[in-house]
């Protein structure tokens, strides 16, 4: 049976003058060498494929999709809007992935409470439009990284975008459930005894961070594996997705620290929070696009005949 997907074509710009690497040898040393070569090639490829521009587009869609996304979270979770604890839960969960967005999320929820009767269809249409637009940009970025010229039809592209959104939404809910389970376990007497052991608190914090990293990695890998209009191997995008997720988690904590010392409101006034959200979306978009470049370059080091 032949695949309907295209083979990986050669890169047109960044690595056009790079000599094909030899057939990879077996063993951990060869595996690390292949990924090292892919890392070196990924940054020039990212620049050549206008990765910064694509990341800026993703940041724009992230901000305009925040309002309908919060409404979707409220609907799925079945929480009552007038319940203060429910609002606090949603704020905490969203800001875990969007650091610096506390004020925007709180204001959005208050707006929903005031106009909850008339915003249902409007939010649904807004969510549909922004989701399709965002996944179109993501697919364009990933296809550019893989050097794909022939693209899917419009209808198929939109269906895949909706499917990926559903899969990522399910991953988000699973991640939130896992985070809640970790917090429940953290309140148990066993963990309290563990915290009294030297290094026990650090170990527990590392466990919680690992859950977040694995959830994010699953999302990145799904995007890298199924959005390109070409054949992609799990072995090429799995480690790339894991590395991007680890960098994204570290960047999230670094960005939170940066916000604690850099007050955007002093420069941008009332829109300071929105600007901070745009900056974080831009940084996240850079990581997403660079990860696609990394996976595609790894495929080319593994299969030099594709150049």
C-alpha positions as CSV (number, residue, x, y, z in Angstrom):
1,X,0.0,0.0,0.0
2,X,1.4,3.4,-0.9
3,X,1.1,6.4,1.3
4,X,-0.9,9.4,0.2
5,X,1.8,11.6,1.7
6,X,4.7,13.0,-0.2
7,X,8.4,12.2,0.5
8,X,10.4,14.8,2.3
9,X,11.8,17.2,-0.3
10,X,15.1,18.8,-0.1
11,X,15.5,22.1,1.7
12,X,15.6,25.0,-0.8
13,X,17.4,27.7,1.1
14,X,19.1,27.2,4.4
15,X,21.0,24.0,3.7
16,X,21.2,24.2,0.0
17,X,25.0,24.4,0.1
18,X,25.5,21.9,2.9
19,X,27.0,18.6,1.9
20,X,24.9,15.5,2.6
21,X,25.8,13.8,5.7
22,X,26.8,10.1,5.6
23,X,24.4,7.3,6.4
24,X,24.0,7.3,10.1
25,X,25.7,4.5,12.1
26,X,23.9,2.6,14.8
27,X,24.6,3.4,18.4
28,X,24.0,6.1,20.9
29,X,27.0,8.1,19.6
30,X,25.7,8.2,16.1
31,X,22.2,9.1,17.4
32,X,23.6,12.0,19.5
33,X,25.8,13.1,16.5
34,X,22.8,13.2,14.2
35,X,20.8,15.4,16.6
36,X,23.8,17.6,17.2
37,X,24.1,18.2,13.4
38,X,20.3,18.9,13.2
39,X,20.7,21.4,16.0
40,X,23.4,23.2,14.2
41,X,21.4,23.3,11.0
42,X,18.1,24.3,12.6
43,X,18.8,27.9,13.5
44,X,20.0,28.9,9.9
45,X,17.0,27.1,8.6
46,X,14.7,28.9,11.0
47,X,16.0,32.3,9.9
48,X,15.8,31.4,6.2
49,X,12.2,30.3,6.5
50,X,11.1,33.6,8.2
51,X,10.4,31.9,11.5
52,X,10.2,35.2,13.4
53,X,7.4,36.4,11.1
54,X,5.5,33.2,11.5
55,X,5.9,33.4,15.3
56,X,4.5,36.9,15.3
57,X,1.4,35.7,13.4
58,X,0.9,32.9,15.9
59,X,1.1,35.5,18.8
60,X,-1.6,37.5,17.2
61,X,-4.0,34.6,16.9
62,X,-3.2,33.6,20.5
63,X,-4.4,36.9,21.9
64,X,-7.6,37.1,19.8
65,X,-8.5,33.5,20.7
66,X,-8.2,34.0,24.5
67,X,-11.7,35.2,25.0
68,X,-13.5,32.3,23.2
69,X,-11.1,29.8,24.6
70,X,-12.0,30.8,28.2
71,X,-15.7,30.4,27.4
72,X,-14.9,26.9,26.0
73,X,-13.1,26.0,29.2
74,X,-16.0,27.1,31.2
75,X,-18.5,25.1,29.1
76,X,-16.5,21.9,29.1
77,X,-15.7,22.0,32.8
78,X,-19.4,22.7,33.6
79,X,-18.5,25.3,36.2
80,X,-21.0,27.9,37.4
81,X,-19.9,31.4,36.4
82,X,-21.1,33.0,39.6
83,X,-18.9,30.7,41.7
84,X,-15.8,32.6,42.8
85,X,-13.8,29.5,43.4
86,X,-14.6,28.3,39.8
87,X,-13.4,31.6,38.4
88,X,-10.2,31.3,40.4
89,X,-9.6,27.8,39.2
90,X,-9.9,28.9,35.5
91,X,-7.6,31.8,36.1
92,X,-4.9,29.6,37.7
93,X,-5.2,27.0,34.9
94,X,-5.0,29.4,32.0
95,X,-2.1,31.4,33.5
96,X,-0.1,28.2,33.9
97,X,0.2,28.2,30.1
98,X,0.0,32.0,29.6
99,X,2.1,33.7,32.3
100,X,1.3,37.3,32.9
101,X,-2.3,37.0,31.7
102,X,-4.0,37.1,35.1
103,X,-5.6,40.5,34.7
104,X,-6.8,39.8,31.1
105,X,-8.3,36.5,32.1
106,X,-10.1,37.9,35.2
107,X,-11.5,40.8,33.1
108,X,-12.7,38.3,30.5
109,X,-14.5,36.2,33.0
110,X,-16.2,39.3,34.5
111,X,-17.4,40.3,31.0
112,X,-18.8,36.8,30.5
113,X,-20.7,37.1,33.8
114,X,-22.3,40.4,32.7
115,X,-23.3,39.2,29.2
116,X,-23.5,35.5,29.5
117,X,-26.8,35.3,27.8
118,X,-25.8,36.8,24.5
119,X,-22.2,35.6,24.0
120,X,-22.7,31.9,23.4
121,X,-22.9,31.9,19.6
122,X,-20.6,34.9,19.2
123,X,-17.9,33.1,21.2
124,X,-18.4,29.9,19.2
125,X,-18.0,31.7,15.9
126,X,-15.0,33.6,17.3
127,X,-13.4,30.4,18.5
128,X,-14.0,28.7,15.2
129,X,-12.5,31.5,13.2
130,X,-9.4,31.9,15.4
131,X,-8.8,28.2,15.7
132,X,-8.8,27.7,11.9
133,X,-6.6,30.8,11.4
134,X,-4.1,29.7,14.0
135,X,-3.8,26.1,12.7
136,X,-3.4,27.5,9.2
137,X,-0.4,29.5,10.3
138,X,1.0,26.5,12.3
139,X,0.6,24.2,9.3
140,X,2.2,26.8,7.0
141,X,5.2,27.1,9.3
142,X,5.6,23.4,9.7
143,X,5.2,22.7,5.9
144,X,7.8,25.5,5.2
145,X,10.2,23.8,7.6
146,X,9.8,20.5,5.8
147,X,10.1,22.2,2.4
148,X,6.6,21.0,1.3
149,X,5.3,22.8,-1.8
150,X,2.1,20.8,-2.6
151,X,-0.5,21.5,0.1
152,X,-3.7,19.9,1.1
153,X,-7.1,21.1,-0.2
154,X,-8.8,23.9,1.7
155,X,-11.6,21.7,3.2
156,X,-9.1,19.0,4.3
157,X,-6.9,21.6,5.9
158,X,-9.8,23.0,7.9
159,X,-10.9,19.5,9.0
160,X,-7.4,18.6,10.1
161,X,-7.2,21.9,12.0
162,X,-10.4,21.2,13.9
163,X,-9.3,17.6,14.6
164,X,-6.0,18.8,16.0
165,X,-7.8,21.4,18.1
166,X,-10.0,18.7,19.6
167,X,-6.9,16.5,20.3
168,X,-5.1,19.4,22.0
169,X,-8.1,20.4,24.0
170,X,-8.4,16.8,25.3
171,X,-4.7,16.9,26.1
172,X,-5.2,20.1,28.0
173,X,-8.0,18.6,30.1
174,X,-5.9,15.6,30.8
175,X,-3.0,17.8,31.8
176,X,-5.3,19.8,34.1
177,X,-6.6,16.6,35.7
178,X,-3.0,15.4,36.2
179,X,-2.0,18.7,37.8
180,X,-5.0,18.5,40.1
181,X,-4.1,14.9,41.0
182,X,-0.5,16.0,41.8
183,X,-1.8,18.7,44.1
184,X,-4.1,16.2,45.9
185,X,-1.2,13.9,46.4
186,X,0.9,16.8,47.6
187,X,-1.5,17.3,50.5
188,X,-1.1,13.7,51.7
189,X,0.9,12.8,54.9
190,X,3.3,10.8,52.8
191,X,4.4,13.8,50.8
192,X,4.7,15.8,54.0
193,X,7.2,13.3,55.3
194,X,9.0,13.3,52.0
195,X,9.3,17.1,52.2
196,X,11.1,16.8,55.5
197,X,13.8,14.7,53.9
198,X,16.8,16.7,52.5
199,X,16.1,17.2,48.8
200,X,12.6,15.8,49.1
201,X,10.8,19.1,48.3
202,X,13.0,19.6,45.3
203,X,12.2,16.1,44.1
204,X,8.5,16.6,44.4
205,X,8.7,20.0,42.6
206,X,10.6,18.2,39.8
207,X,7.8,15.6,39.6
208,X,5.2,18.3,39.1
209,X,7.3,20.1,36.5
210,X,7.8,16.7,34.6
211,X,4.0,16.3,34.4
212,X,3.7,19.7,32.8
213,X,6.6,19.1,30.4
214,X,5.2,15.7,29.2
215,X,1.8,17.2,28.6
216,X,3.3,20.0,26.5
217,X,5.6,17.6,24.7
218,X,2.6,15.5,23.7
219,X,0.9,18.6,22.1
220,X,4.1,19.6,20.2
221,X,4.7,16.1,18.9
222,X,1.1,15.8,17.6
223,X,1.5,19.1,15.7
224,X,4.8,18.1,14.2
225,X,3.6,14.6,13.3
226,X,0.2,15.2,11.7
227,X,0.2,18.8,10.4
228,X,2.9,18.5,7.7
229,X,1.7,17.5,4.2
230,X,4.4,14.9,4.0
231,X,5.5,11.6,5.6
232,X,7.0,12.2,9.1
233,X,8.5,9.7,11.4
234,X,7.9,9.7,15.2
235,X,11.6,9.2,15.7
236,X,12.3,12.5,14.0
237,X,9.7,14.7,15.8
238,X,9.5,12.9,19.2
239,X,12.8,14.2,20.7
240,X,12.3,17.6,19.1
241,X,8.9,18.0,20.7
242,X,10.3,16.9,24.1
243,X,13.1,19.4,23.9
244,X,10.8,22.2,22.8
245,X,8.5,21.4,25.7
246,X,11.4,21.5,28.2
247,X,12.6,24.8,26.9
248,X,9.0,26.1,26.9
249,X,8.6,25.2,30.6
250,X,11.9,26.8,31.5
251,X,11.0,29.9,29.4
252,X,7.6,30.1,31.3
253,X,9.3,30.4,34.6
254,X,12.0,32.8,33.2
255,X,9.2,35.0,31.8
256,X,7.4,35.1,35.1
257,X,10.6,36.2,36.7
258,X,11.1,38.9,34.0
259,X,7.5,40.2,34.6
260,X,8.3,40.5,38.3
261,X,11.2,42.9,37.6
262,X,9.9,44.6,34.4
263,X,6.6,46.4,34.9
264,X,4.9,46.7,31.4
265,X,2.3,49.1,32.8
266,X,4.8,51.8,33.3
267,X,5.6,51.8,29.6
268,X,2.3,50.7,28.0
269,X,-0.2,51.8,30.6
270,X,-3.5,49.8,30.7
271,X,-2.5,47.6,27.7
272,X,0.6,46.4,29.5
273,X,-0.9,43.0,30.3
274,X,-1.9,42.5,26.6
275,X,1.6,43.5,25.5
276,X,3.1,41.0,27.9
277,X,0.8,38.3,26.6
278,X,1.8,39.1,23.0
279,X,5.5,38.8,24.0
280,X,4.9,35.4,25.6
281,X,2.9,34.3,22.5
282,X,5.8,35.5,20.3
283,X,8.4,33.5,22.3
284,X,6.2,30.4,22.3
285,X,5.7,30.7,18.5
286,X,9.5,30.9,18.1
287,X,9.9,27.7,20.0
288,X,7.1,26.0,18.0
289,X,8.5,26.9,14.6
290,X,12.1,26.2,15.6
291,X,11.0,22.7,16.8
292,X,9.5,22.0,13.4
293,X,12.8,23.0,11.8
294,X,14.7,20.8,14.2
295,X,12.6,17.8,13.3
296,X,12.9,18.3,9.6
297,X,16.7,18.7,9.8
298,X,16.9,15.5,11.8
299,X,15.0,13.7,9.1
300,X,17.5,15.1,6.5
301,X,20.5,13.9,8.6
302,X,19.0,10.5,8.9
303,X,18.1,10.3,5.2
304,X,20.6,12.4,3.2
305,X,19.1,11.2,-0.1
306,X,16.2,13.6,0.6
307,X,18.3,16.7,0.1
